[in-house]
Amino acid sequence: MAAVDAQAREARSEHEERAAATAEARRQHDRNRAIWAAAKAKAYEAMSAYEKADLARREWARVTEATRRAALAADLELRRRHPERVREPLRSAEPESTLPRAQGSAEPVMQEPLPGMPQAAQEPEITTRRQEDARMRTVLGLTAETAADPVPGHVQQVAEHARATEELLAGIRSMPEPSADADEMSPGEAWAVAAGRQRDSVLQPSETLVPAAPQITQPQAGAEPEAGT
């Protein structure tokens, strides 16, 4: 949304520069156009960083899905066979979402900040969508005063984490599965994605009709006489 708004303001400043009557007004609109052009470029850079992070997260979930499910199934089977063993349940290393707690409580729940993201002493109270948009522009450095500044550090850190995750996933994809014997070849990839189920219609043989009784199929000699005749 910030990129689209900056692009619209850039185009507006360009049109106003052409329509300006004085040289001073044209210079002012030209400065405004440069400001919003820089804000647009920064917004697209931040959007690209977050999109790469989202793609890396989705790819990680896809590559590790089969292994994670096998680990959870093995943990459940171990608990079923040996209930006397006290073990901590398997948990994800990702930060716990605050959404369930927020839905179950009337009090607002604050989300933990991302690594490197500046943390304010007190979160401002957001009452309107415009205030939320203004806060996000300030955090991302997309205001007219900060448009020429470099991309914020937390956005750069998100991009660096996405690149590191992509390199880690590349190594995971090419990791061979260890064989039972050191001299044997690897049976395949260690993190191979399990093939999905291919469902097809089940063909059933046609039902055989029950044959008719011989008495019915044979021709009748004549009709039976009616009673009383």
C-alpha positions in Angstrom: 0.0 0.0 0.0 2.9 2.4 0.8 4.5 1.7 -2.6 1.3 2.4 -4.5 0.7 5.6 -2.5 4.3 6.8 -3.1 3.9 6.1 -6.8 0.7 8.1 -6.9 2.2 11.0 -5.1 5.3 10.9 -7.4 3.0 11.1 -10.5 1.0 13.9 -8.9 4.1 15.9 -8.1 5.3 15.5 -11.7 2.0 16.8 -13.1 2.0 19.7 -10.6 5.6 20.5 -11.7 4.4 20.8 -15.4 1.5 22.9 -14.4 3.4 25.2 -12.1 3.5 28.9 -13.1 6.8 29.9 -11.5 10.2 28.5 -11.4 10.2 28.3 -7.6 7.0 26.3 -7.6 8.5 23.9 -10.3 11.6 23.4 -8.1 9.5 22.6 -5.1 7.4 20.1 -7.0 10.5 18.5 -8.4 11.9 18.1 -4.9 8.6 16.5 -3.8 8.8 14.1 -6.8 12.3 13.1 -5.9 11.2 12.4 -2.3 8.3 10.2 -3.3 10.4 8.4 -5.9 12.9 7.5 -3.2 10.1 6.4 -0.9 8.6 4.2 -3.7 12.0 2.5 -4.2 12.5 1.9 -0.5 8.9 0.5 -0.2 9.5 -1.9 -3.0 12.8 -3.0 -1.4 11.1 -3.7 1.9 8.3 -5.5 0.2 10.8 -7.7 -1.7 12.6 -8.5 1.6 9.4 -9.6 3.3 8.2 -11.6 0.2 11.5 -13.5 0.1 11.2 -14.2 3.8 7.7 -15.5 3.3 8.8 -17.7 0.4 11.7 -19.1 2.4 9.3 -19.9 5.3 6.9 -21.7 2.9 9.7 -23.7 1.3 11.1 -24.7 4.7 7.7 -26.0 5.7 7.4 -27.9 2.4 10.8 -29.5 2.6 10.6 -30.5 6.2 6.9 -31.5 6.4 7.5 -35.3 5.9 10.3 -35.4 8.5 8.5 -33.3 11.0 5.4 -35.6 10.7 7.5 -38.7 11.1 9.2 -37.2 14.2 5.8 -36.4 15.8 4.5 -39.8 15.0 7.6 -41.5 16.5 7.2 -39.3 19.6 3.5 -40.3 20.0 4.4 -44.0 19.5 7.1 -43.9 22.1 4.8 -42.3 24.6 2.2 -45.0 23.9 4.6 -47.8 24.4 6.4 -46.3 27.4 4.0 -44.1 29.3 6.2 -44.4 32.4 8.9 -42.3 30.8 8.6 -38.6 31.5 9.4 -36.6 28.4 8.8 -33.1 27.4 6.6 -32.9 24.3 8.1 -31.9 21.0 7.7 -28.2 20.5 8.5 -25.9 17.6 11.4 -23.5 18.0 9.4 -20.7 16.5 8.0 -18.0 18.8 4.5 -18.8 20.1 1.8 -16.8 18.4 -0.1 -14.3 20.6 -3.3 -14.7 18.6 -4.8 -17.5 20.7 -4.2 -15.6 23.9 -5.6 -12.4 22.4 -8.7 -14.2 21.3 -9.3 -15.7 24.7 -8.7 -12.5 26.7 -10.3 -9.1 26.5 -7.0 -7.5 27.4 -4.7 -6.5 24.4 -1.7 -8.8 23.9 1.6 -7.3 22.6 3.4 -9.2 19.9 7.1 -9.8 20.5 9.3 -7.5 18.2 11.3 -9.0 15.4 15.1 -9.3 15.9 16.7 -5.9 15.3 13.4 -4.1 15.1 13.3 -0.9 17.2 11.3 -1.5 20.3 9.4 1.5 21.7 9.0 1.9 25.5 5.2 1.8 25.1 3.2 0.8 22.1 1.0 3.7 20.8 -2.7 3.1 21.0 -4.1 2.6 17.5 -7.6 3.8 17.1 -7.9 4.3 13.3 -6.6 2.7 10.2 -4.9 6.0 9.2 -2.9 6.0 12.5 -1.8 2.4 11.9 -0.7 3.3 8.4 1.2 6.3 9.7 2.9 4.1 12.4 4.0 1.5 9.8 5.4 4.2 7.5 7.4 5.6 10.4 8.8 2.2 11.3 9.7 1.4 7.7 11.1 4.9 7.1 8.7 5.8 4.3 7.8 9.3 5.5 8.8 12.4 3.6 11.5 13.2 6.2 13.1 9.7 6.1 12.6 8.8 2.4 16.2 9.4 1.6 17.6 7.4 4.5 18.8 3.8 4.0 16.4 0.9 4.5 15.9 0.3 8.3 18.1 -2.3 9.9 15.3 -4.7 10.8 14.3 -4.9 7.1 17.9 -5.6 6.1 18.0 -8.3 8.8 14.9 -9.9 7.4 16.5 -10.1 4.0 19.7 -11.5 5.4 17.8 -14.2 7.3 15.9 -15.1 4.2 19.1 -15.5 2.2 20.6 -17.6 5.0 17.5 -19.8 5.1 17.7 -20.3 1.3 21.3 -21.4 1.5 20.4 -23.8 4.4 17.5 -25.3 2.3 19.8 -25.8 -0.6 22.1 -27.8 1.6 19.2 -29.8 3.0 17.8 -30.7 -0.5 21.2 -32.1 -1.6 21.9 -34.0 1.7 22.1 -37.7 1.0 20.4 -40.2 3.2 23.0 -42.3 5.2 23.1 -46.0 4.2 23.2 -48.9 6.5 26.8 -49.8 5.4 29.5 -47.2 4.9 30.5 -48.8 1.6 27.0 -48.8 0.2 25.5 -46.1 -1.9 23.0 -43.7 -0.4 19.4 -44.9 -0.9 18.3 -41.4 -1.8 17.8 -37.9 -0.4 17.6 -37.5 3.3 15.0 -34.8 3.1 13.1 -36.0 0.1 9.5 -34.7 -0.2 7.1 -37.5 0.2 5.0 -38.2 -2.8 1.4 -37.2 -2.5 -1.4 -39.7 -2.7 -2.8 -40.3 -6.1 -6.4 -41.3 -5.8 -8.2 -42.9 -8.6 -11.6 -44.5 -9.1 -11.9 -48.1 -8.0 -13.3 -50.2 -10.9 -15.8 -52.8 -9.7 -16.7 -55.9 -11.7 -20.2 -55.9 -13.1 -22.8 -57.7 -11.0 -24.0 -61.0 -12.4 -27.8 -61.3 -12.6 -29.4 -64.2 -10.8 -30.6 -66.7 -13.4 -34.4 -67.3 -13.6 -35.8 -70.7 -12.5 -36.2 -73.3 -15.3 -40.0 -73.5 -14.6 -40.3 -69.9 -15.6 -38.2 -70.0 -18.7 -40.1 -73.1 -20.1 -43.2 -72.5 -22.1 -46.5 -73.2 -20.4 -48.9 -75.9 -21.9 -52.0 -73.9 -21.2 -53.6 -71.6 -18.7 -54.9 -73.0 -15.5 -58.7 -73.4 -15.2 -60.4 -70.9 -13.1 -62.0 -72.0 -9.8 -65.8 -73.1 -10.0 -65.6 -73.9 -13.7 
